[in-house]
Amino acid sequence: MALTKDFDPKVAREILRDTSEYTTGYVSGSFGNMFQPAIKGFISAPMRDVVLFAGGDFSRRQAFIDNADETNFAVNAGIKYFGYNDSLLDPGTEYFASFGMKKSLFKFFASDDPTRSRDNSYFNPEIGFRNLSYEYLQYGAKLKGDLFAQNLGQFSENIISAEGFFNTRYEFIEIFSNIAIRQQNLTDSSGNSFKNNFLQVSGLGGIVVGRTMKLLGGIDITSTPDDTYLSPVVKYSLRFVNGLFLIASYNPSTTILYNQDKVAANQYFKLADSSAFSVLRKKHNLNAVLKYEYEKLIEFETGVSWFMSDAYPFYQESTSRGLFTMSGADVKGFEGFLSATFHPGILGRFVGELKFNTIQDDFSKQIPFTPQFEVYAAYGNNYDKTISYDIKIGYIGKSFADIGNTIEIDGGIDLGMNVEYNYIPNIKIFLSGTDLLNTKIMKWGKYETPGLNIMGGVQFSW
């Protein structure tokens, strides 16, 4: 499977209905055929130079087939402090501290043992500062923890990070720099403990000619316990007088995938004691985008990308059905898109996009779970700040469930909608639906996506 944030493919793009009202807090509850219930809440307390905030959500998905029920809940809280000119701290700097906790409980409904359960827990604290107020100088740093545990500590992974950035510009010169130092502390299900250190450093600089042209070059360095990767980077952008923009880059990249990243992208991933991390390395990566704007009413954008990667990671179903492992292959990828946006004021807003994607190994086989073709369209509007809605329809093309391309996944149409009614200024009634045609876009073997999901509820805000 392609490494995405969501194992179930959905045509989910930007929200086109109006969500511009400002609130300091809200509580919402909803109920439907799939989620019974879903509850969310958020509160913030803004003061002169301090903002306190906290939020949380809880949802329980009913079993659309036996043993497919799932429970998720999360909480977060934090504080932000802004240093004004009379502050004892650095003027113009924002200081922040926050944490988030998340837990997911589910069963392996598509496996040979469908009653087998899993408990994924996450804890994410961070503390830091950033100053973006100076015209010629920006900087910041933070300490961050990404703590993950599975099944009450049978497998745990803690990533401790120290990150920072420093950007500066003067007249026609811009310079950007970033550094991230990470330590992985891993305890596998056999009780073995491992510690790995990682370093990522990047620097980019070049010339800028007003708002017309920018040419930047630099280098990206990533170091793992196994290897060090050096990537030259070149970025170019040009603005024409008639609303036309050209953006191009040669940008090889190195992404480190920790175990919690793999589980976050596919919760049915089978953690292995011998695996500490994976590397997604694009040793060549060319991108070009052409964009046209007309008075902020019409936008057209088209782009292409080509890359080469050794040992490109992807998911494949394990010998134990319903569970997934990570494999790799040398690949070449070619991707492209064409999009259009129309937002003529009172007539609402329309967005459409066409994407194609081919990532093939040396034997011309498509990487599993990567749709080769997607099309998407959405329309949204708001009537007198009372009723707002958006309607989305998309088509996801076929993909394959194995690297040999012998198991085909048909794909299908994804139809969704959202409607909101402002009953009174502080109370909103909403109705939403996804996969309204019950296509179940991915279905093979014992695995299938949930299908039709309709949910309605009420939100109170202040």
N, C-alpha and C positions, 0 to 999 in steps of 0.2 A: 504494500500500500504506500502511496505517496505520503510523505510526512506532513500531515496537516494537524490542526488543533482539534479536529472533530472526526472521529472514526466514521460516523454516519454522514454521507454526503447530503448537503442541503443547499438549495439555491437561496442563500441568505446574503443579501447585500445591504445597502444603506436604507435607513428608514426614511420614507418620503412624506409621511404625514407630519404635521407640525408638532414638534416637541420642545418648543423654544421657551415655554414658561419657566420662570425661576422659582425654585422651592428650596426651603431649608430642611424639609423632611417629608417623608411619605410612608404610608403603610398600604400594602395592597394584598388582596387575597383572591384567588381564582380556583375554579373547579371545572373539570371537564371529563371527557371519556377516558383520557389517558392519565392526566395528573390529578390526583385526589389526595390532598390539595396541593397548591403552590402558593407560598407566602413570601413576601419580600418587605423589607423595611429599611429606611435610611434616615438619619438625622444629623444635622450639622449645626454648630453654634458659632457663628461668626462674630468676632469682637473687633476692636480697633486693629490689632496686629496679630491676633491669634484666631485660628479656626480649629475647633474640635469636631470630629465626625465619627460616626459609627454606623454599621449596617449589617444586614444578615439576610439569609434566605433559606427556605426549606421547601423541598418538593419530594413527593412520592409518586413515582410512575407505576401505574397498575400493570399487571402482567398481560401483554397482548397475546402471548402464548404461555404455556406452562413454564414457571420458573424465570420469567423475564421481568419480574418486578424489580424496582431499583429505588433506593432512597438516597437523597443528597441533601446536605446542609452545610452552610458556611457562615462565618462571621468575620467582620473586619472592623478596625478602629484605628484612629490616629490623631495626630496634632500637626498643625502647620503654624510657623511663626515667621512673620515678615519683618525684617529690620528696616525701619524708616531712617531718615537722616539723623534723627535725634537718638537713635538706638546706641547702646553701648557695644553692640555687635557690629559686624560689617554692614554698612548701609546698603540697601538694595538686595540683600541676600535673603533667600527663603530657607528656613531650617524645617526639617520634617522628620517625623518618626511614625511608624505605623506597623501593624501586624495583620495577618489574615490567617484564618484556620478553615480547613475544608475537609469534609469526610464523605466518602461514597461507599455504599453498601449494595452489593448485587450478587447474582448467581451466574454461573456459566451455562446459560440455557441451551446453547447450541453444541455443548460438548458431550462426550460419552458419559460424563457424570454431571447431568444438568443441575443437580441439587448442591454441587460444590459452590461455596460462597467465597467472596473476597471483600476485604475491608481496606480501602485506600485512605490514608490520612496525610494531610499536608499542613505545614506550618511555615509561614513566610513573614518574618520580621525584617524591617529595614530602618536605617537611620542615616541622615545625610543633610547636605545643603547644596544649593545651586544659586548662582547669581547670573541672571540674564538681562539685567537692567542697564548695564553699561553699553554705550554705543559701539565701542571698539574692543570689548573684552567680555568673554563669558567663561565661567568655570564652575565646577561642582565636583562633589565626591559623595560616596555613600558606602556603608557596610550593609550587607544583605545576607540573609540566610534562606535557603530553600531546603526544608526538612521534609522527608518523605518516609513513611513507614507503612508496611503492609501486613495485614492479619496480626495485629497486636505485637508488632516487633519481630515477626519471623524473618522479615527482610527490611532493612532500613538504609537510607542514603541521605547524607547531609552535605549540602554544598554551601560553603562559606565563601563569600565574595567581597573583595574590595575593588571598587570601580571609581574612575575619575575621568573628567574631560577638561580640555582647555582649548578655547577657540579665540582667535584674534583676527582683526582685519584693520587695514589702514589704506585709505585711498583706493588703489586698484589691486590690493593683495589680500588674500584670505588664507588662514591656516587653521586646520582642525586636527585635534589629537585626542586619542582615547586610550585608556589602559584598564585592563581587568585582570585581577589575580584571583584564582579560585582554587579551593582545596576540597576534594571529594573524600568523605569518610563513609565507607561502605561496610555493612555487616550483612553477610548473606545468610540463607536459611540453614546452612551447616554450622553457623557460628563463627566463620572465618571473618577477619577484619582486614580491610585494605585502606590505604591512603594514597591519593594521587593528587599531584599539583599541576595546574594549568596556567598559562599566561597568554593573553591576547593584547597586542599593541598595534595601533594604527596611526599613521600620520598622513595628512593630505593638505596640499597647498598649491596655490597658483594665482593666476591673474583674473581680475574681474573688470569688465568694461561697463560701468553703469548697470542698467537692467537689460543690457543687450546681449552680452556674451560672457561666458565663464569657462575657463580651462584649468582643470585641477589635476595634479598627479601626486602619487604617493605610494606607500607600501603598507601592507597588512602582514603582521607576524603572529602566528599561533603556535604555541609550544605545548605538547602533550608528553606524557611519560614515554611514548613510543617514538615520536618524531617531532620535527619542527617544520612548519610550512610557511614559505615566503610567497607573497602574492603582490605583484605590481598592480597598481590601480590608476586608471585614467578616466576622467569624466569631463564631458563637454556639453554645453548647452548654448543655444542661440535663439534669440527672440527677434522675429521679423516685425516689420511695422504694421502688417495687415492682420495681426492676431494669430500668427502662426509661430509655433515653438518647435524646436528640435532638441531632443535630449538623447545623448549616446554615451555609452561607457564600455570599457573593458575592465571587468571587475571580478576576477577569480575570488572565491570565498571559501572559508573553512568554518564549519559549524560543528561544535561538540555536542553530541546527544548523550545525555546522562540517562540512567534508567528511569527516573521520574518523567523525563521528557517523552520517552517511549510509551510509558503507561498513560500519560496525559493525552497523547495522540491516539492511542488504542488501548482502552482499559482491559481488553482481553489478552494483552501481551503477556507472555509467559516468561517471568524473570528467571534467568539462569545464573547459577553461582559463579560460573567462569567468565561472565561478561561484566565489565566495569563501565565501559562507555563505547560509543561508536563515533566515527568521524564522517561527516558529509562534506566531501571535498570536491568543489568544482574548480578543476585546475585551469580551465579556460571558460570564460563566460562573457559573451558579447550581447549587448542590449541596445536597442534603438527605439525611440518613441517619437511620434509626430503628433502634435496637438494643435487644434484650431479653436479659437474662442471668438464669438461675436457678441460684444456688449453684454457679456454675462448672461445672455439669453439662450445661446446655443453653444454646445461644446462637442467636438468630435475628437476622438483619440484613437490612434492605432499604433501597435508596437510588435516587435519580434524579439526573440531571445534564442540564443544557441549556446549550448554548454557541453563540455566533456567532463566525465567524472570516473575515477577509478573506485571500485568497491562501493558504488552508490547504494546506500541502505534502503531496504524496502521490507514490508511485512509479508509473511507467507504463512498459510495455515500449517500448524504443526501436525505430526502424526496423531496427536490427540485432538480430535476434531473440536472446533469451537475455540481453540487457543491459537495464539499466533507467536511466531518467533521472528527474529530479525536475520535477514540474509543480505547479500550484496552482489553487485555485478558491475562490470565496466560498461558504461552507457554513453550514448550521445542523446542530447535532448534538444528538441526544437519546439518552441512555444510561440503563440501569437494571439493577438486579440484586436477587436474593433468595437468601440463603444461610442454611444451618442447620448447626450443629455439635453433636454429641452425644459426650461423653467420659465414660461411666459407669465409670471405673476398669478393673477386670479384664476388662470386656467389650470393651475396645478403644476406638477412636475413629472416628466417622463424620463426613464433611464432604460437603455437597452445595451446588451453586451453579447458579443460572440467570441468564444475562445476555442482554440484548438491546442492540443498538447500531445506530443509523441515523444516518449522516453524509451529508447530501445537498447537492448544489449548487443553484443557483437554478433549474435545470431538473428538479429532483426526481430526479436521478441519484445513485446511491450511489457514494461514493468507492471506488476500486478496492482490492481485497485486504483489505476490511474485512468479516468475517463478521457477518451481521445477528443471529445467534442462536447461543448456546453453552450447553450444559448439562454439568455435571460432577459426579461422585460418586466418593468414595473411602472405603475402610475399611482400617484398620490395627490391628495388635495386636502384643503381645510376650508370649511364653510363658516365664515363669520366667527371663528374661534369657538365654535360649538360642536360641530361634527367633523372629525378628520378620519381619513382612511388611506390605506394603500392596498393595492392588489398586485401580486407577484406571480409570474408564471415562468417556468424554466424547463429546459430539457437537458438531461444529462445522458450522454451517449454511452455506448457499451464499454466495458472494461473486462479484465480477466482476473481470475482468482489464483492463477499460478503462473510461474515464469515460463512454462512451456506453452502458455496460451491455449490450453486444451479445455479449460473450464471458463465459459463465457458468462458474464453478468450483463443482462440486457440493458439496464438503465431505465429511463422513462421520464414522464412528465411530473414536475413538482409544482403544484398550485397552492398558493397561500394567500391569506388576507388578514388585515387588521382593521378594526373599526373602534373609534373612541368617541364617547359622547360626554361633554362637560355638563353634567346635570345641574350643578351649581358651582360657583367658583372653586370650591375646595374638594369637590367630589366628582370623580370621573368613572364612568361605566365603560368597560371595554370587552371586546369579543375578538378572538384570534383563532386562526386555523392554519395548519400546515398539512401537506400531502392530502389535500381535499379529495383527490381522486383515488386515494388509497393504493397508489402505485407500488409502494414498498420498493424504492429505487434499487436497493441492493438485496438480492435474494439468491442464495445458492446453498446446496447441502442443507444443513440444519439451521443455517444463519439467515436472518432476515431483519430488516429495519422495522421500526414500530408501525409505520403507516399513518392512517387518518388520526389527526389530533385536533380536537376542537376544545376551546377553553374560554370561559367567560368569568368576569370578576369585577371588583370595585376597588378603586384607589382613592385614598384620602390623603391630601397633601396640605402643607401649611408653610 
